[in-house]
């Protein structure tokens, strides 16, 4: 008897016992629904978190000059003794400023899929004037390029962002934060764009109004004015240390981007292999890492629950197959009397167990995917189809079917046809 004939016989046997098959399929489907459903929901949550945290800036990091560190007490001496063989920075460049030329060279050489921004804080105590109105002397003035808004996660509410001509020429154009705009123009901000303001003695044309960003740590992110980095260089004319901001396109590539950025900037700064970095790199994805770590634990917890459920399903399937062997003893005897070998009987029962398991796996995967995507609807994240988990779930079901059907199939194959034919 060929394999396809045995499979056809097994399929007819499965479909002819609808109640038994339905109960068994339901047991298997429950385990896969738990597995695929929870993992789909977690994937939806991750997609939502990736999107949310990317908008908060955790997909970015910045490069600054290394701040001077002062150590006090006995700990300094111990540290010095313990770090004799560690990399050190030459004292003459330990607090070397990042020049505008170095920042430009980095922006030109960094080819990673990311957005690079150059910025500098001109002052944090500026007073801004509009006719007879003025702000308190606590407005922060930043200089940035055309990518600065993306790096700092500001959005334009009205007007436009800086263009290449603004940045290159350093002309007097500015973007206004909401707090500054309300102090100078009141609650009606319709006439802010294209108006003229004064920062100290320098007049600026407002080309854009920033959307509200909120406050953190007693500091308002909306009490700002942003002009171009070349305008800050021209107007303030001081030796600044410029900040390089990198916003990666995919948060998962953060470490790779940092590694490449470190290597490139070490070359630009002329550091030897035995020298430590004379700049520091800071990222803002600590909260995201904490949440993803928590989700990974939930992920593991879901897998454990699903496998426990599948283990119970395997026991249930084995019991049902044993009952099936007992119910079909006379049928097995007739089949053997007609010439079926032990291998044919064993293969038939293995096929039956596998068919039932795979049917349960497919139904469970579909139901789990739909239930898991309820989270996608709630979080307004994209519809998730976890192909990997679906394939893993169906494969596990096939394995469970083979494992659960092995003993019943072996028992059925061992039946003596004469005794089986006499069975009532």
Buried (B, 14 or more C-beta within 10 A) or exposed (E): BEEEEBBEBBEEBBEEBEEBBEEBBBBBBBBBBBBBBBBBBBBBBBBBBBBBBBEBBBBBBBBBBBEEEEEEEEEEEEEEEEEEEEEEBEEEBBBBEBBBEBBBBBBEBBEBEBBBBBBBBBBBEBEBBBEEEBBEEEBBBBBBBBBBBBBBBBEBBBBEBBEEEBBEEBBBBBBBBBBBBBBBBEEEBEEBBEBEBBBBEBEBEBBBBBEBBEEEEEEBBBBBBBBBBBBBBBBBEEEBBBBBBBBBEEBEBBEEBBEBBBEBBBEBBEBEEEBBBBBEBEBBBEEBBEBBEEBEEBBEEBBEBBBEBBEEBBEBBBEBBBEBBEEBBBBBBBBBEEEBEBEBBBBBBBBBBBBBBBBBBBBBBBBBBBBBBEBBEEBEBEEBEBEEBBEBBBEBBBBBBBBBBBBBBBBBBEBEBEEBBEEE
